Structures are given as structure tokens and as C-alpha cells.
Amino acid sequence: MSLHAQSVASYRTDQRYLGLALTGVALVISLALAGFVLINPASVWLVVALAVAALVLWQPRYGLFLIVGLALLIDPQPADPVVAPGRFLYQAFDTFTPLRGAVFTPLELLIAWTVLAALLRREGRVVFGDLFLPLMGLAGALLLGLYRGMTSGGDMTVALWEVRALLSLVPIYLLVTNLVREKRHVFQLVAVLLIAIALMSAESIWRYFTYVREYRLNAPYDLAFGHVNGPLAATMVVLALSQALWAGRGWRRWAYLLPMALGGVAVLVLRRRAGIVALETGVLLVALALVLENRRLFFILIPVGVLASIVYLNVFWANTGSLGQPARVFRTVTGAGLLSSRDLASDDYRTAEAENIRLNISWQPVQGLGFGNQYVFAVRMPDLSWWPFWHYIPHNTIFWFWLKAGVVGFVMLLTLLGAALVRGAQLVRETADRTLKPIAITSLAYVVMLIMFSYVDLGLVDVRATILLGVALGLIGSLGKVQERDGGIKQAG
């Protein structure tokens, strides 16, 4: 037996013994804690946490699936009565450190534990993927922005809340590139993503008809749902549509109508213009990919879609309910027709906010304000003082990054997003495997949708949005390697 074969056999034996040992430890702990719970039922959360920790240590990939599933499923809105117990995942605590501002959320601790488990159970070389360098550039810009804020009197607690969502990109990206190495792993991750968003969409629709529509929530409509629910539901529509066009065969193609309809209805009941624009952008990108791959089908579907759009706009032009939301977006974009008082107030706020962003950037364009520092309201804005980050984070989180991290940070952000778009477009063109092409299209589409959403709303500071962005970047960065193993990349020439 060769030295290499001996080392491989020894490694597999060690892994088998480690798995048996961890299983035995988990069993002993579970039996011991089961008796403890019978005495103190409130300790069930401790048992759940230890069981999850043991499971992730045994198979780190399950930790990644848990992170993605929980983040996409649970909408941490105070007005949501269904998933209220899950809001603790996003609540920070500082039990383990006396440092002011050094706070962690349970979801972040799960991410850290999964990274540690992946390092302990590492199989082969670390895979950095195609987007690692621009991602490290963004991480460096975040650290420089934190240093700038710390040295200029910024509030470090606020600073950490500003950057924690974007900082999660690094571990999520690396977990995807290193734990999702085979086609079956990709399909498992996408299945988790699809199920979580489907359940979130169904719960949002149920909440709308049960609570919001009946005025049973003590909150305005804008706070009844999470801001990023729209782009998340739109992602499911794009994925299902792409699966139907490329991977579906026979009755399976029609089966994708259910998640498409579920996501579409969820976007409508959320009534956020940015979410509808994200959906329309995603569908447009699918159409663009279709014209490159199957022009015959494209020229069959597009006339039908255009005719349906014309009929819809004529029927629902003045509708103010959920069914009239796409028409509402069309009126806003084209300036045709009167806008509602809600839309006018939103537009006025964002106009004043955009002017304040421009002025603050012009005062410190190179170094930025630093995270944790307030930006100046040179132009008066409507009162949002109930929101603790009113003076720190504008809705336009694309230019917020320039505002806080300076021009270098802004260039790093654009470099990462630009590299993701270029590499994603290459994957869409090069992928020959029809089961993986929809995943490449959806990953690219989500990056574009989040850019557009973040230009008008709080996309880059929402950890649910950035966790899915980390997944999309990880898939874009590693799908090429996955397909090379299976021969799913088109050969040049």
C-alpha cells in the first residue's frame, strides 16, 4: 500500500472513530439532560442548544443549513405573533464579556460554532472560491470604517449593529465554498432555502389575512412585515421560474407553479414597492437568460406576458389593494397618475434623505464619517426618532457605505458586487447542466435584486438579506468547481 493510500485510510479511520465518539457523547448528554428537563421544563432551550451544537460538530453542513433556514424563515418583526419565539435569534446579549458593545446574537454564535466545527472536521484543502479577494477587500473596508469610528468618538455599540450584517458575509461565503462541494450538497442547500422562504411567504400571507387586513395589529402597515421579505419571496419566484424553464420536465414543470404563486402573492400582500421592483428585475433577468438559451420559447412567452401586462394595467390601474401593487409601482416609476399619500410621504422622505447623504459625503468624501457616528441632517426630515438608528443609517444603504467607510470602502463594495455580476453572468452562459443552471441564474438575480433593493431600503444592514447574499456569492464562487467535477461546464470553442 502506498504512503498516500495509508494516509487516506488512516484519515478515514480517524474520522469514523471521531464520529462514533461524538455520537456517544451526544447520547450521554441527551439522556442526562432529558432527566434534567423533567425536573425543570424551562431548560428545554438548553437541551435544544446542546443538541444543535452536537449535530453541527458531527456534520458542519447541517449547521449551514440551520443558519440559512432559520434566517430566511423567521421574520423578527415585533408585530408577528407566529414566530415571536424565534426573535431571540436576532437579540444580542453580552453575558460572556464585560466589554461595552461586544455583543453577539444567538444566530451569530451559531455561525461561529459552525465555522469552528468546519475547521475541526476539515476535509482537504480550504476552498476560497472565485470571489474571495474582493470579499476580503470589503472586510478590510469594514474594519477601517470601524477604526475610523472608534478614533473619532463614535458609539461602538451602534457601530457593531451597523456592520454586523455585512460582516456575516465572510463566514457564510466560506462555509458555502467549503461545505457545498458536490451537486447533491448544492441541491440540499437550495431545498433548505426554498422550503424556508416558502414557509415564510405562507406565514406572511396568513398574517396579512388574519391580522393585518383585520386591523388586529398594534402597528402601522410598514412595520407589519420585515423589509426584506419582498426580495426573499421574489428570489423563490425566480428560482421556481428558472427551474420550470430549464430543469422541469412534464408534470414537474407545472409543479413549480405553486412556489411561484406563493412567492408572488407574498410580494403583493407585503405592499412594498422595492419588493415588487426586485421581483420584476429578477423575472427580467430570467427572460434575458432565456433569450440567450432558447429564443423560440422566449418569443412565445414574451408576447403573452406583454399582453397580460397591458390587460392588468387597464383593469387594476386605480386599485389600491394588494392586487393593484404592480400598477402602483408602474405609476411611481413612470410618473403617470396620482400617487397615494403613503407613496408621496415615502418619496418626500427619501428625497430629503438623499440630499443629506450627498451633503455629508461631500464634506468627508475620502475617509468617511466612520461607523458609529451620526450623519448631519442639513435638510429637515420627517420624525423617525422611534427608530434607534435614525441618525446613523439612511435607507439608501449603497451610499450609506460611502458615507461611513469613505471612497475606498465604496470602491471595495462596488468591486465585490461587480465581480459577482461578472462571474455570475459567466456561469449562466457556461453551465451546461440544466439542473444547475437555474441555481446560477437565481444567484446572479439575487445579487442584482439586492443592489436595487438596497438603493432604496435597508438591504445591506439586514442580516437575513446578507446571509442569503453570502449564499449567493458562495454559490457563484464555487459552482464552477462543482461543475468541473461533474463535467457540467461548456468547453470553450
C-alpha positions in Angstrom: 0.0 0.0 0.0 1.3 3.4 -1.0 2.0 6.1 1.6 -0.8 8.2 0.2 -3.3 5.3 0.4 -2.2 4.6 4.0 -2.7 8.3 5.0 -6.2 8.3 3.4 -7.2 5.1 5.1 -5.8 6.4 8.5 -7.7 9.7 8.0 -11.0 7.8 7.3 -10.5 5.6 10.3 -9.9 8.6 12.5 -13.0 10.3 11.1 -15.1 7.2 11.8 -13.8 7.0 15.4 -14.4 10.7 15.9 -17.9 10.4 14.6 -18.6 7.4 16.9 -17.1 9.3 19.9 -19.2 12.4 19.2 -22.3 10.3 18.8 -21.7 8.6 22.1 -21.1 12.0 23.9 -24.2 13.4 22.4 -26.2 10.4 23.5 -24.9 10.6 27.1 -25.6 14.3 27.3 -29.1 13.9 25.8 -30.0 11.2 28.3 -28.7 13.3 31.2 -30.4 16.4 30.1 -33.7 14.6 29.4 -33.9 13.9 33.1 -33.0 17.5 33.9 -35.8 18.8 31.7 -38.3 16.6 33.5 -37.4 18.4 36.7 -37.1 21.9 35.1 -39.1 22.2 31.9 -37.8 25.7 31.2 -34.4 24.2 30.5 -35.6 22.8 27.2 -33.8 25.6 25.3 -30.6 24.5 26.9 -31.2 20.9 25.6 -32.0 22.2 22.2 -28.9 24.3 22.1 -26.6 21.5 23.2 -28.3 19.1 20.7 -27.8 21.6 17.9 -24.1 22.1 18.9 -23.5 18.3 18.9 -25.2 18.0 15.5 -23.2 20.8 13.9 -20.0 19.4 15.4 -20.8 16.0 13.8 -21.7 17.5 10.4 -21.0 21.2 9.9 -23.0 21.3 6.7 -26.1 20.9 8.9 -25.1 24.0 10.7 -25.0 25.9 7.4 -28.5 24.6 6.6 -29.7 25.6 10.0 -28.3 29.1 9.6 -29.8 29.7 6.2 -33.2 28.0 7.1 -33.7 30.0 10.4 -32.6 33.3 8.9 -34.9 33.1 5.9 -37.9 31.6 7.8 -38.1 33.8 10.9 -39.2 37.4 10.3 -38.2 39.2 13.5 -41.0 41.8 13.4 -42.5 42.7 16.8 -45.9 42.6 15.2 -45.6 39.0 14.1 -47.4 36.8 16.6 -46.5 33.5 14.9 -42.7 33.4 15.0 -42.3 35.6 18.2 -40.4 32.8 20.0 -37.8 32.9 17.2 -37.0 36.6 17.6 -34.4 35.8 20.2 -32.1 34.7 17.4 -31.5 38.3 16.5 -31.3 39.7 20.0 -27.8 40.5 21.2 -26.5 39.8 24.7 -23.2 40.4 26.4 -23.2 37.7 29.1 -19.7 36.4 28.2 -17.8 39.7 28.0 -17.6 42.9 30.1 -16.6 45.0 27.0 -19.2 47.6 26.1 -20.7 46.9 22.7 -19.1 43.4 22.4 -22.5 41.8 21.9 -23.5 38.7 20.0 -26.7 37.2 18.8 -27.6 33.5 19.1 -27.6 33.4 15.2 -24.1 34.8 15.2 -23.0 32.3 17.8 -24.4 29.5 15.6 -22.4 30.9 12.7 -19.2 31.0 14.8 -19.8 27.4 16.1 -20.4 26.1 12.6 -17.1 27.7 11.4 -15.3 26.1 14.3 -16.8 22.7 13.5 -15.9 23.1 9.9 -12.3 23.8 10.9 -12.2 20.8 13.2 -13.8 18.4 10.6 -11.9 19.9 7.7 -11.7 17.6 4.7 -9.0 18.5 2.2 -7.7 22.0 1.4 -9.6 25.2 2.2 -11.6 26.4 -0.8 -11.6 30.2 -1.2 -13.7 30.4 -4.4 -13.6 33.0 -7.1 -14.8 36.0 -5.1 -12.6 35.6 -2.0 -10.2 38.5 -2.8 -12.9 41.2 -3.4 -14.7 39.9 -0.3 -11.6 40.4 1.7 -11.4 43.9 0.3 -14.9 44.6 1.6 -14.0 43.1 5.0 -10.9 45.3 5.2 -13.0 48.4 4.4 -15.4 47.4 7.2 -12.6 47.2 9.7 -11.2 50.6 8.5 -14.6 52.1 9.0 -14.8 50.7 12.5 -11.4 52.1 13.3 -12.4 55.5 11.9 -15.5 55.5 14.0 -13.6 54.4 17.2 -10.9 57.1 16.8 -13.4 59.9 16.1 -15.7 59.3 19.1 -18.3 57.0 17.5 -20.6 54.8 19.5 -19.1 51.3 19.2 -22.4 49.6 20.1 -24.1 51.4 17.3 -21.1 50.7 15.0 -21.3 47.0 15.6 -25.0 47.0 14.8 -24.3 48.9 11.6 -21.7 46.4 10.3 -22.7 43.0 11.8 -24.9 42.1 8.8 -22.1 42.7 6.2 -19.5 41.0 8.4 -21.6 37.9 8.2 -20.8 37.7 4.5 -17.3 36.3 5.2 -18.2 33.2 7.3 -21.3 32.4 5.2 -19.3 32.6 1.9 -16.5 30.4 3.2 -19.0 27.9 4.7 -20.7 27.6 1.3 -17.4 27.3 -0.7 -16.0 24.6 1.7 -19.1 22.6 2.7 -21.1 22.7 -0.6 -18.6 20.8 -2.8 -20.9 18.4 -4.7 -24.1 18.7 -6.7 -26.1 16.9 -4.0 -24.8 19.4 -1.5 -26.0 22.3 -3.8 -29.4 20.7 -4.2 -29.7 20.2 -0.4 -28.8 23.8 0.3 -31.3 25.1 -2.4 -34.0 22.8 -0.9 -33.5 24.3 2.5 -33.6 27.8 1.0 -36.8 27.0 -0.9 -38.6 25.4 2.0 -37.7 28.3 4.4 -38.8 31.0 2.0 -42.0 29.1 1.1 -42.9 28.8 4.8 -42.0 32.5 5.4 -44.2 33.5 2.4 -47.1 31.4 3.6 -46.9 32.8 7.1 -46.8 36.4 5.7 -49.9 35.7 3.6 -51.6 34.1 6.6 -50.6 37.1 8.8 -52.0 39.5 6.3 -55.4 37.9 6.0 -55.7 37.1 9.7 -54.2 40.1 11.5 -53.2 42.9 9.1 -56.3 43.0 7.0 -58.5 42.8 10.1 -56.6 45.6 11.8 -55.6 43.3 14.7 -52.0 44.5 14.9 -50.9 47.5 17.1 -48.5 48.6 14.4 -48.6 50.6 11.1 -48.6 48.6 7.8 -45.0 49.4 7.1 -44.0 47.6 10.4 -46.3 44.6 9.9 -43.7 42.8 7.8 -39.9 42.7 7.5 -38.4 45.0 4.9 -36.5 42.2 3.2 -39.4 39.7 3.0 -40.2 41.1 -0.5 -36.8 40.3 -2.1 -36.7 36.9 -0.3 -40.1 35.9 -1.7 -39.0 37.3 -5.1 -36.0 35.0 -5.0 -38.2 32.0 -4.6 -40.3 33.1 -7.7 -37.1 33.5 -9.7 -35.8 30.1 -8.6 -39.1 28.3 -9.4 -39.5 30.0 -12.7 -35.9 29.1 -13.7 -36.5 25.5 -12.6 -39.6 25.3 -14.7 -37.9 26.7 -17.8 -34.7 24.7 -17.6 -34.9 21.8 -15.2 -38.7 20.9 -15.4 -40.0 18.1 -17.4 -43.6 17.0 -17.9 -45.8 17.4 -14.8 -42.8 18.6 -12.8 -42.6 21.8 -14.8 -46.2 22.6 -13.7 -45.4 21.7 -10.0 -43.2 24.9 -9.9 -46.3 27.0 -10.3 -47.1 26.6 -6.6 -43.9 28.2 -5.2 -44.2 30.8 -8.0 -47.7 31.7 -7.0 -46.9 31.6 -3.3 -44.0 34.0 -3.6 -45.9 36.3 -6.0 -48.8 36.6 -3.6 -46.5 37.2 -0.7 -44.8 40.1 -2.6 -48.2 41.6 -3.3 -49.5 41.5 0.3 -46.3 43.0 1.6 -47.1 46.1 -0.4 -43.6 47.4 -0.7 -42.6 49.0 -4.0 -39.0 47.9 -3.6 -40.0 44.3 -3.3 -42.1 44.4 -6.4 -39.3 46.1 -8.3 -37.0 43.3 -7.1 -39.4 40.7 -8.4 -39.8 42.4 -11.8 -36.0 42.7 -12.1 -35.5 39.0 -11.3 -38.1 38.0 -13.9 -36.5 40.3 -16.4 -33.1 38.6 -15.8 -34.7 35.2 -16.3 -36.1 36.4 -19.6 -32.7 37.7 -20.6 -31.1 34.3 -19.9 -33.9 32.6 -21.9 -33.3 34.7 -25.0 -29.7 33.6 -24.9 -30.6 29.9 -24.5 -34.0 29.4 -26.2 -35.1 32.2 -28.4 -38.0 30.2 -29.8 -39.5 29.8 -26.3 -38.7 33.4 -25.5 -40.7 34.8 -28.5 -43.6 32.6 -27.5 -43.7 33.7 -23.8 -42.9 37.4 -24.2 -45.9 38.4 -26.3 -48.1 36.6 -23.9 -46.5 38.4 -20.9 -46.8 41.8 -22.6 -50.5 41.3 -23.5 -51.2 40.1 -19.9 -49.4 43.2 -18.5 -51.5 45.6 -20.7 -54.7 43.9 -19.7 -53.6 44.0 -16.0 -52.7 47.7 -16.0 -56.1 48.6 -17.6 -58.0 46.6 -15.0 -56.1 47.4 -11.9 -54.8 50.9 -12.6 -56.7 52.6 -9.8 -56.8 49.6 -7.4 -55.3 50.4 -4.0 -55.4 46.8 -2.6 -52.8 44.1 -2.8 -53.7 43.2 -6.4 -53.0 46.7 -7.5 -49.4 46.9 -6.2 -47.6 46.3 -9.5 -49.7 49.0 -11.1 -48.8 51.3 -8.2 -45.1 50.7 -8.9 -45.7 51.4 -12.6 -47.4 54.7 -11.7 -44.5 55.6 -9.4 -41.7 54.8 -11.9 -43.4 56.5 -14.9 -45.0 59.4 -13.1 -48.3 58.5 -14.6 -51.3 59.1 -12.4 -51.6 60.4 -8.8 -49.7 58.7 -6.0 -51.1 57.8 -2.7 -50.4 59.8 0.4 -48.2 56.9 1.7 -46.2 56.9 -1.5 -45.8 60.7 -1.5 -44.7 60.8 2.1 -42.1 58.0 1.3 -40.8 59.8 -1.7 -40.5 63.1 0.2 -38.6 61.4 3.0 -36.2 59.7 0.6 -35.6 62.9 -1.4 -34.6 64.8 1.8 -32.6 61.8 2.9 -30.7 61.6 -0.4 -29.8 65.3 -0.2 -28.5 64.8 3.3 -26.4 61.8 2.2 -25.0 63.9 -0.7 -24.0 66.8 1.6 -22.4 64.6 4.2 -20.4 62.7 1.6 -19.2 65.9 0.1 -17.9 67.1 3.5 -15.8 64.0 4.0 -15.6 62.1 0.7 -12.3 60.3 1.3 -12.3 59.0 4.8 -16.0 58.9 5.5 -17.7 59.5 8.9 -16.8 56.1 10.4 -19.3 53.6 11.8 -20.9 54.7 15.0 -21.0 58.4 14.1 -24.2 60.2 13.3 -24.7 62.0 9.9 -25.9 65.6 9.9 -29.5 66.4 8.9 -28.8 69.5 6.9 -32.2 69.2 5.3 -35.0 68.7 7.7 -36.6 65.2 7.5 -39.9 63.7 9.0 -39.5 62.4 12.5 -38.4 58.8 12.8 -36.9 59.1 16.2 -38.7 55.9 17.4 -36.1 54.1 15.3 -32.8 54.0 17.2 -30.6 54.2 14.0 -32.5 57.2 12.5 -29.3 59.4 12.6 -26.9 56.6 11.7 -28.3 54.5 8.8 -30.2 56.0 5.8 -32.5 53.9 3.7 -30.1 54.0 0.8 -27.5 51.6 2.2 -25.4 51.6 -1.0 -24.4 55.2 -0.5 -24.5 54.7 3.3 -21.4 52.6 2.8 -19.6 55.5 1.2 -21.0 57.8 3.9 -19.4 55.7 6.6 -16.4 53.8 5.0 -15.2 56.5 2.6 -14.4 56.3 -1.0 -12.1 53.3 -0.6 -14.8 51.4 1.1 -17.3 52.3 -1.5 -14.9 51.1 -4.3 -14.4 47.8 -2.4 -18.2 47.3 -2.2 -18.6 48.0 -5.9 -15.7 45.8 -6.7 -17.3 42.8 -4.9 -20.7 43.3 -6.4 -19.2 43.9 -9.9 -17.1 40.8 -9.6 -20.1 38.8 -8.5 -22.2 40.1 -11.5 -19.4 39.3 -14.0 -18.7 35.8 -12.6 -22.4 35.1 -12.3 -23.1 36.0 -15.9 -20.2 33.8 -17.0 -21.7 30.8 -15.0 -25.1 31.4 -16.6 -23.5 31.2 -20.1 -21.1 28.4 -19.3 -23.3 26.0 -17.4 -24.4 23.0 -19.5 -26.1 21.1 -16.6 -29.8 22.1 -16.8 -30.3 21.2 -13.1 -27.6 23.7 -12.0 -28.3 26.5 -14.5 -31.4 27.7 -12.5 -29.3 28.0 -9.4 -26.7 30.0 -11.3 -29.4 32.3 -12.7 -31.1 32.8 -9.2 -27.7 33.5 -7.5 -27.0 36.2 -10.1 -30.5 37.6 -10.0 -30.5 37.9 -6.2 -27.3 40.0 -6.3 -28.9 42.3 -8.8 -32.2 42.4 -6.8 -30.4 43.2 -3.6 -28.4 46.0 -5.2 -31.6 47.6 -6.4 -33.4 47.0 -3.1 -30.5 48.4 -1.1 -30.5 51.6 -3.1 -33.9 52.5 -1.6 -34.2 50.4 1.5 -32.2 48.8 4.4 -30.8 45.8 2.4 -27.1 45.8 3.4 -27.8 46.2 7.1 -30.3 43.4 7.4 -28.7 40.1 8.4 -31.4 38.0 6.7 -30.6 39.7 3.4 -26.8 39.5 3.8 -26.9 35.8 4.8 -28.7 35.0 1.5 -26.2 37.3 -0.2 -23.4 35.3 1.3 -25.0 32.1 0.0 -25.4 33.6 -3.5 -21.8 34.8 -3.5 -20.6 31.4 -2.2 -22.5 29.6 -5.0 -21.2 32.0 -7.7 -17.7 31.5 -6.3 -17.8 27.7 -6.2 -20.3 26.4 -8.7 -17.6 26.4 -11.4 -15.5 23.9 -9.3 -18.6 21.8 -8.6 -19.5 21.5 -12.2 -15.9 20.8 -13.3 -16.1 17.6 -11.2 -19.3 16.6 -12.9 -18.5 17.8 -16.4 -21.2 20.4 -16.4 -19.2 23.4 -17.8 -19.3 24.1 -21.5 -16.0 23.8 -23.2 -14.8 27.0 -24.9 -14.7 26.7 -28.6 
